[in-house]
Amino acid sequence: MSESELLTIGAFARACGLSTSALRFYADAGVLVPAVVDEATGYRYYAPDQAGTAQLIRHLRAVDMPLPVVVAVLAEHDPARAAELVDAHLAGLDRQLQAVRAAADAARAAVHLGPRPASVSDPTSAISPVAETGSVPAIGAVAGADSDPCADGVLWVRGPMLAAAVDQIATATVMDPDMPVLNSIHLEARGQELILTATDRYRLATRSLRPARATTAEWTATVDADDLRAAASWLRRRHTVALRPGATHLEITSGDPVEAPGTEPAGGSAETAGAQSVGGTAESGEPGAPGPDRRHCRRAADEFPDYRAMLAALPAVVTRVVLNRAELLDALEQTGSPTITLHVTSGCGFDELAQTDAVATPATLGREPDPVRAASSSGATADPAGAVRITRDGDAVQLPATVTGPGMTIHFAVITLYPAVAGAVGPDVMLDLIAPDLPARIRSADDGDQLTLAMPCRPDTEETSR
């Protein structure tokens, strides 16, 4: 196949209905690897005939099929046997639904409402594949939007997506009298993305969002986390908002940049939101008065830690683990001990997993094309028979996992690991392990541009109040 027939990760994502972040996750998990990875640049390219496999993955994930079962379906050469695997998963979903309905009927009986009406339709009869895009339609698709970037540092983003990102990233903040900046969220506007980052020295969480409108805005602002949390409920009820940093505050203005040229969107035009959002002039640097369509979030006085230097200094990933997120959370919730031990085992003795620089630094998150080193060049393949044994309170529970790389034993404080896993989304979570004394990277399939680093601990670490 000639290079001209290959598709970039972005073009392939649009062709198969998956997000680029999901494609990165599936490639790193060994489920759907690119046809070609440029050795010089690390760019990923896919063949058109891989679209069928990608669409099958999308359909299977739409019914919450765990990744190991997806791998089994893809590896099955007998169509009848593959169909049996799908039917077995759907039967499990039916049993779960029946249990939920039984609990609902019991609840209705307890409050004297009677059984569920027979006219209620069976939702399983209307299951249809849902595109796992993980992205929001860009306003830039509107004629003329791409050629009219917002001025004066204004960045337009979707309100609900920003609220969700704040919820996810804020789990890595902490009140520390000695370092007040740790109770803040660092925002970086880079034109084609908005990166949110927070750290409490034990965790680091970063998430990138695609702006709702193409813009040339570039700025950074370290913002009080409590103010952003307080604004989250307001953001969820605003379709699109404009962000503009002032000297002492970040101003968030509700608006709609999709209006036709010459008209003003709700809450003011793009120019108005940019120039008047800080005291009515672009030069004042002070925010205007708060109101129903405007929120102010204080900027932190101290400089945010240089997290990029820390990420860049991390060594290569050695062991990659993919396991069911709900099962891992359940194991963490059941422990009464402040620390747990993860024993990762693999039936394959790989020396080292090739480093994927795309998840090592937020600068590469959500970009197209995305530079990585070819993990396939190391010859490593995922081992679906791997496992993670979690030791807690003297007991042990074993979870099935897909493991790439050698086994490893690593310890975590529950208060460090649990929020990182809980903040992920989707049925699976990926743990990239470097060493027992170096941060672990935590990612989720449905939101591959979200990265959390969790610091391991010594096995005798006692729970502390932070």
N, C-alpha and C positions, 0 to 999 in steps of 0.2 A: 504494500500500500504506500502510495506517495505521501510526502509530508503535506501536500496541498489538500488531501482528503481528510486529514486529521482535524479534530475540533478542539479548541481551547476549553478549559474547564467551564468557563462562562457560557459558551455556545452550547456545549454538551448539556449543561444544567437546564438551559431553556428548552432543548430538544426533548429531554426525558422527563421534565417536570420535577426534578430534584433541585435542592438548593446547592450552591457551591460548597457551603459549609458541610452539608450532609455528604457530598461526594468526597470531601477531604477525610471525613470520619470513616467512611466505608473503605477508602483507599488505605488509610492507616491501619484499619482493622483487618485488611487482607480480603475483604469481601468483594470489592470491585476496584481493581487496580488500573491505573491509566495504561493505555496501549504503549505510550512512549513518555519517558521523562527525560528532558534535555539534560545531559550531564553537565553542561557548562552553566546553564541558568537555573536548572531545577524545575522549569515550567512543566506542567502536566498537560498531556494531550490524549484525547480519547478517539477511538475509531467509531464511525457511524454505526457499525454492526453491534456495538456494545449497548446501544440504546434499549434494545429488547430486554437485556438483563437488568439494566437500570430501572426500567419501568416495572419489571416483575418485583424488584426489591421495593419499589415505591408502593405497589399494591399490597405486598406482604406486610410492610410496616404500617400501612393504613389500618390494618386490623390488629395492631399491637403485637405482631409476632416477634419474639425475642431473637436477637442476632444469631445465637447458635443454631436455632431452628431454621432461620433464613439461610445460613451457610449450608445446612443439611439439604434443604430444598434445591439450592443451586447446584450442589454436588451430585444430586440424584439423577442418573441417566435414564431411569425408568419413569416415564410420565405418570403411570398409575401409582407408583410408590410415592412420587412427589405429591400427587393429589391426596394420598392418604395422610401425609404429613400435614397438609393444609387442613384437611377435614378434622384431624385430631386436635389441631389448635382451635378451630372453630367450635368443636365440641366442648373444649375447655371453657371457651367464652360463654357458651350456652349455659354451662353449669354455674358459672359465676353469676350470670344474669338471673338464673332461677333462684340462687341464694339471695341475691339482692331483692328480688320480688317477694320472696318469702319474708324477709326482714321488713320490707315495706308494708306488707299485709298485716304483719304482727303489730307494727307501729300504728297503722290505721285502726286496728281493732282496739289497741290500748287507749286511743283517744276517741273511741266510739264513732269512727267514720265509716265503718264497714269495709268490706273487701274492695279491692281495686276494680273500677268499672270494666266490664267485659269489652267495651268498645275501644279501650285503649289498645292501640296497635302495637305489634311486636317490632321493636326497633331493629332486631337482627334480620328481619325480612327485607330491610331496605339498606343493608350495608353496601356501600359503594366505595371504590378506591378514591382516596383523597390525595391530591397532589401535595407532596411534602416539600413545599417551596421554602418555608421558613423565612420568607422575605415579604415586603410590602410593595405593591405596585408603585413604581416611581412616578412622581408628578411630572418628571422630565419627559414622560411620554406625551404630554400635552404639547401641541404645536407651539414652538417658540420658547418653551420653558428652559430648554438646555442652553439656549443662546442668551438668556437673560439672568445671569447669576445675581444673587442678592448682594447688595453692597454693604459697606460699613461693618463687616464682620458678622452679619446676621446669618444664622444657620437654621434652616427649617427642618424639623423632625416630626414624626408622628407622636402624638401625645401618649397613647397607650403603650407604644413600644418603649418610649423613654421611661415611663412609670415602671414597666416590667424590668427594665435594665437597672433602675435605681434599687428596686427590691432585691434583685440578685446580687448586685455589687455591695450594697450596704451591709451585707452579712459579714464583710471583712473589715468593718470599722470598729473602733473601740474608744471608750472614754478613758483618756490617760492624762492626768494633770501635768505630767512631765513632758508629754508630746501631744499637745492639743490637735496637731495636724492629722493625727491618726483617726480623728472623728470627722474626716472630710472625704470627699470624692473628687478625684482629679479628672477634669474634662479636657479633652484635646480635640479641637475641630481641625480637620485636615482636608477640607474641601469635599472629598468623596466619602468621608466617614467621620463619625463622632465616637471617640474612645473614652470609656469610663473606667477608672481604676481606683481601687482602695486597698489598703493593707493595714493589718494590726500587728505586724512583725511576725506573726505565726502563720497567717494566710495572706495571699495576694490574689485578688480577683480582678479580672479585666474583661471588658465586653465592648465590642464595636457595633455601631448601628449605621445603617446606610441613611444618609439624609433624604428627606422627602423631596428635595429639589436640588438639582446640581448647583453648586456654589463655589466661589473662590475663597470663601472665608477660611482663615487659619488663625487660631488663637488657642491659648490654654487658660484654664481657670480652676483653682482649687476651691471647692465650694463646701460649705458646712453641710454635713450629712443629715443633721436633724432638720434643716430647712428643706432639703430635697425630699426627705421622707414626708414632711408635712405637705409638700406640694404634690405628692404622688397621686392622691385621690382626685385632686383637681385635674391633673394631667390625663387621667384615665377617661375623663369626660370631654376632652378636647381633641378633635381629630388631628389638627396640625398646630404646632406652636413654633415660635421664632425664639432662638436663644441669642442673647447679646450680652457680653461681659462689660460691666462698668468698672469704675475704679474700686468700688467697695462691695458691689453686688453683681450677681448674675441675674439678669432680667429675663423672664419667660413670658412671652406675649401670645395670647391666643389669636389665631388668624387663619386665613386660607389663601395661599399663594397661587391657587389655580385659576383665579379670576382672569377674565380676558384683559388684554392690555388696555390701560386707560381707566380701569375700574378699580375701586378699593375693596380689598377683602374685608371680612368681618374683623373688627379690631384694628383696622388701618391697613394701608397698602404695604407692600414689601419695603418700599422706600421709607414710609412713615414708621414702620416697625423698626427699621434699622436706625433711622436718624433721631426719632423722638423717643425711643425706648429708654434712653438715658437722659432724663431731665429735659426732653424736648429738643436737644441739640446733640449732634454727634461729638462735639468737643467737650461737653461738660463733664463726662465721665461719671455722672451721678444719675441714679435711676429716677424715673418718674414716679408719681404717686401710685401705690398699689390699688387695684380695683378688681372687679369681677373677671376681667379679661387679662389680668396681669399679676404675676407673682414675682417676689424678690427673694433671692437666696444669698446669704452673706458669703463673701469670699474669706478664706482663711488668711490669717496674717503671716503664717510661716510657709516656707517653701516645702513642696511635696518631695518625699524621698526619691532619689534617682533609681526608680525601679527598672528602667530599661537597661542600665549597666549591669544590674544584678541578673536579669534574664539572659542577657548576652553572655554572661560569664558561666552559665550553667553548662555542665558537660552533656554529652550525648545521652539520649534515652537508652537504657539497657534492656528493660523488660516492659512490655506493654500488656495490659490486662483489660479485657472487656467482660463485664458481668452485669447481671440484672440489677438495676438501680433500686427497685422496690425491695428485693431480697437483701441487698446490702444495708439499706436504711433500716429494715426490720431487725437485722442483726445488731446494728448500732443502738437501736432503741431498746432492745432487750437487755443490754448490758447494764450492770450496776457498778461497774468498775470505771474509773476515770480514764483508763487507757485500754487499748486493744492491740492485739498482735495479728498481723496479716502474714500468713505463710503461703507464698505463691509457689505452686508447683506446675511443672510442664513436662510432658513426655518427650519433648524435643530439647536437645542441648545446644542451643544457639550461643554463639560467642557474644554477639552484640547486635542490637537492632540499630539500623542506620538512623542517624539523627534527622528529625523533620523540623527544620528551622522555621517552618511556617507557624508552628504553635509555640515556638520559643520566644518570640517577641510580638507584642501587639501591633507593631508597625506592619506586619504582614497579614494580620487578621482581616478577612473579608475582602482582600484585594484580588484583582484579576489582571494578568495571570498570577498564580501564587507560587513563588519560588520555594522549592524543597529539594532535598537530596533524595535520590531514588532509593526507597527502602528495599525495593525488589532486587537491587544490585547486590545486597548483602547475602542473598540466597535464603533469607529467613522467611518462613511461612507460619501462619497462625496455627496453633494447636488447639482444636476444639475440645480436646479431652483434658485440658488443663483445669486447675481448681484453685480456689482461695480458701484456706482454712483460717477461720477467725477464732482466736483464743480469747476468752473473756471469763472472768470470775472463776477460773479453774476449769471451765467447760469449753468445748470447741464445737463450732458449727462449720460445715463445709459447703461452699457455694460453687456450682459449676461455672467455668470461665473459659474464655478463649485467650490463650496465653501465647505471646511471641517473645522469645528470649529465655534466658536461664531463670531458674527459681530464685526467690529472694524472700527474706524475712524482714519485716519492717514494722515499727510500732508508731501508733498515733494516739494523741489525746482525743477523746471523743468530742470534746468541745471544739476541736480544730477540724476534724474530718467530717463530722456530721453536717455542719452548715454548708460545707463545700459540695457534698453529695446532694443534699436537699435542694440547693440552689440550681442544680442541673435540671434538664428537662428531657423527656423521652423515656423509653423503657430501659435503656442501657446507659452505662457510664464507662468511660475509658480512663484507666489509671496509667500514666506514663511514669515509671519508676527509674530513678538514676542510681541511688544508693540509699542504704538505711539512714544516712545522716544528711541527705540532701532533699530539697523540696520535691514533692510529687506533683505532677501536672494532672488535673482532673478536667475532663471534657465530656460532653454529651452529644449524641448523634444528631439530635434535632436542632442543636444550636452550636455548631462547631466553631463559631467565632467567639464563644465564651470560654475563657480559660481561668482556672483557679489553681493556685499553687498552695499546697498544704505542707507545713513543715513537720517532719517526723519528730519523735521524742525518744528518750531513753525508756526502757521497759519499766523502770521504777519511778517514773515521773508521777508526782502527786497532783491531783486536781487543784488548781489555783483559781482565785477570783480575779477576773480581769474586767 
